[in-house]
Every structure is written in C-alpha cells, then in structure tokens.
Amino acid sequence: QNTIQLVDKLTDMNKDFELMLYPNQRHGIGFPKRNHTTRESVQFWFRHFLGKELEK
C-alpha cells in the first residue's frame, strides 16, 4: 500500500524512479534473489553517483 502511494506520487510529479518487486518476499530478501538485489543496488550507485556502469 505505501509503495503504491509512493509510485503514484512520483508519477504525478513526473519523477524518474526505479522499482524492483520480489514476489513472495517479505522485508528480508532471501537467496538467490538477494544476489540480484545486491547487484542491482550496487549498479544503481555506480550509474547515478559515479556516472558509469558496473562491469559484469
């Protein structure tokens, strides 16, 4: 519910955002999906703060 409200507000404000949903996960994301979310988080920081892509 809070996520939907946030997405609604961001789109109303014409703001760019990224959202990754992990079905059947709660507040903690378990393996193997944790590997994916960690990689995506690090990639976000590289892209938005260092201005480059993380090497694979």
Biotite code that builds the C-alpha atoms (Angstrom):
import biotite.structure as struc

atoms = struc.array([
    struc.Atom([0.000, 0.000, 0.000], chain_id="A", res_id=1, res_name="GLN", atom_name="CA", element="C"),
    struc.Atom([2.753, 2.502, 0.879], chain_id="A", res_id=2, res_name="ASN", atom_name="CA", element="C"),
    struc.Atom([4.698, 1.546, -2.233], chain_id="A", res_id=3, res_name="THR", atom_name="CA", element="C"),
    struc.Atom([1.669, 2.188, -4.419], chain_id="A", res_id=4, res_name="ILE", atom_name="CA", element="C"),
    struc.Atom([1.190, 5.602, -2.816], chain_id="A", res_id=5, res_name="GLN", atom_name="CA", element="C"),
    struc.Atom([4.850, 6.462, -3.397], chain_id="A", res_id=6, res_name="LEU", atom_name="CA", element="C"),
    struc.Atom([4.715, 5.370, -7.054], chain_id="A", res_id=7, res_name="VAL", atom_name="CA", element="C"),
    struc.Atom([1.507, 7.339, -7.540], chain_id="A", res_id=8, res_name="ASP", atom_name="CA", element="C"),
    struc.Atom([3.074, 10.497, -6.085], chain_id="A", res_id=9, res_name="LYS", atom_name="CA", element="C"),
    struc.Atom([6.309, 10.135, -8.059], chain_id="A", res_id=10, res_name="LEU", atom_name="CA", element="C"),
    struc.Atom([4.433, 9.704, -11.329], chain_id="A", res_id=11, res_name="THR", atom_name="CA", element="C"),
    struc.Atom([2.187, 12.680, -10.504], chain_id="A", res_id=12, res_name="ASP", atom_name="CA", element="C"),
    struc.Atom([5.368, 14.734, -10.046], chain_id="A", res_id=13, res_name="MET", atom_name="CA", element="C"),
    struc.Atom([6.835, 13.356, -13.310], chain_id="A", res_id=14, res_name="ASN", atom_name="CA", element="C"),
    struc.Atom([9.863, 11.988, -11.415], chain_id="A", res_id=15, res_name="LYS", atom_name="CA", element="C"),
    struc.Atom([12.064, 9.182, -12.694], chain_id="A", res_id=16, res_name="ASP", atom_name="CA", element="C"),
    struc.Atom([12.399, 6.200, -10.380], chain_id="A", res_id=17, res_name="PHE", atom_name="CA", element="C"),
    struc.Atom([13.342, 2.544, -10.403], chain_id="A", res_id=18, res_name="GLU", atom_name="CA", element="C"),
    struc.Atom([11.361, -0.152, -8.638], chain_id="A", res_id=19, res_name="LEU", atom_name="CA", element="C"),
    struc.Atom([12.139, -3.846, -8.346], chain_id="A", res_id=20, res_name="MET", atom_name="CA", element="C"),
    struc.Atom([9.498, -6.184, -6.942], chain_id="A", res_id=21, res_name="LEU", atom_name="CA", element="C"),
    struc.Atom([10.337, -9.583, -5.499], chain_id="A", res_id=22, res_name="TYR", atom_name="CA", element="C"),
    struc.Atom([7.147, -11.670, -5.283], chain_id="A", res_id=23, res_name="PRO", atom_name="CA", element="C"),
    struc.Atom([6.636, -13.837, -2.210], chain_id="A", res_id=24, res_name="ASN", atom_name="CA", element="C"),
    struc.Atom([9.384, -11.998, -0.306], chain_id="A", res_id=25, res_name="GLN", atom_name="CA", element="C"),
    struc.Atom([8.840, -10.041, 2.868], chain_id="A", res_id=26, res_name="ARG", atom_name="CA", element="C"),
    struc.Atom([11.058, -7.292, 4.275], chain_id="A", res_id=27, res_name="HIS", atom_name="CA", element="C"),
    struc.Atom([14.120, -9.514, 4.013], chain_id="A", res_id=28, res_name="GLY", atom_name="CA", element="C"),
    struc.Atom([15.037, -10.905, 0.613], chain_id="A", res_id=29, res_name="ILE", atom_name="CA", element="C"),
    struc.Atom([16.500, -14.408, 0.705], chain_id="A", res_id=30, res_name="GLY", atom_name="CA", element="C"),
    struc.Atom([18.887, -16.203, -1.620], chain_id="A", res_id=31, res_name="PHE", atom_name="CA", element="C"),
    struc.Atom([19.130, -16.446, -4.584], chain_id="A", res_id=32, res_name="PRO", atom_name="CA", element="C"),
    struc.Atom([17.134, -13.236, -5.042], chain_id="A", res_id=33, res_name="LYS", atom_name="CA", element="C"),
    struc.Atom([19.388, -11.447, -2.574], chain_id="A", res_id=34, res_name="ARG", atom_name="CA", element="C"),
    struc.Atom([22.239, -11.788, -5.079], chain_id="A", res_id=35, res_name="ASN", atom_name="CA", element="C"),
    struc.Atom([20.113, -9.996, -7.666], chain_id="A", res_id=36, res_name="HIS", atom_name="CA", element="C"),
    struc.Atom([19.040, -7.145, -5.404], chain_id="A", res_id=37, res_name="THR", atom_name="CA", element="C"),
    struc.Atom([22.613, -6.592, -4.195], chain_id="A", res_id=38, res_name="THR", atom_name="CA", element="C"),
    struc.Atom([23.921, -6.431, -7.770], chain_id="A", res_id=39, res_name="ARG", atom_name="CA", element="C"),
    struc.Atom([21.139, -4.042, -8.808], chain_id="A", res_id=40, res_name="GLU", atom_name="CA", element="C"),
    struc.Atom([21.772, -1.800, -5.787], chain_id="A", res_id=41, res_name="SER", atom_name="CA", element="C"),
    struc.Atom([25.498, -1.549, -6.484], chain_id="A", res_id=42, res_name="VAL", atom_name="CA", element="C"),
    struc.Atom([24.771, -0.903, -10.165], chain_id="A", res_id=43, res_name="GLN", atom_name="CA", element="C"),
    struc.Atom([22.423, 1.944, -9.173], chain_id="A", res_id=44, res_name="PHE", atom_name="CA", element="C"),
    struc.Atom([25.174, 3.647, -7.149], chain_id="A", res_id=45, res_name="TRP", atom_name="CA", element="C"),
    struc.Atom([27.718, 3.234, -9.929], chain_id="A", res_id=46, res_name="PHE", atom_name="CA", element="C"),
    struc.Atom([25.320, 4.615, -12.531], chain_id="A", res_id=47, res_name="ARG", atom_name="CA", element="C"),
    struc.Atom([23.929, 7.564, -10.582], chain_id="A", res_id=48, res_name="HIS", atom_name="CA", element="C"),
    struc.Atom([26.901, 8.645, -8.485], chain_id="A", res_id=49, res_name="PHE", atom_name="CA", element="C"),
    struc.Atom([29.948, 7.589, -10.471], chain_id="A", res_id=50, res_name="LEU", atom_name="CA", element="C"),
    struc.Atom([28.408, 8.010, -13.912], chain_id="A", res_id=51, res_name="GLY", atom_name="CA", element="C"),
    struc.Atom([29.474, 4.601, -15.187], chain_id="A", res_id=52, res_name="LYS", atom_name="CA", element="C"),
    struc.Atom([28.222, 1.057, -15.492], chain_id="A", res_id=53, res_name="GLU", atom_name="CA", element="C"),
    struc.Atom([29.401, -1.706, -13.206], chain_id="A", res_id=54, res_name="LEU", atom_name="CA", element="C"),
    struc.Atom([31.453, -4.270, -15.102], chain_id="A", res_id=55, res_name="GLU", atom_name="CA", element="C"),
    struc.Atom([29.921, -7.739, -15.274], chain_id="A", res_id=56, res_name="LYS", atom_name="CA", element="C"),
])
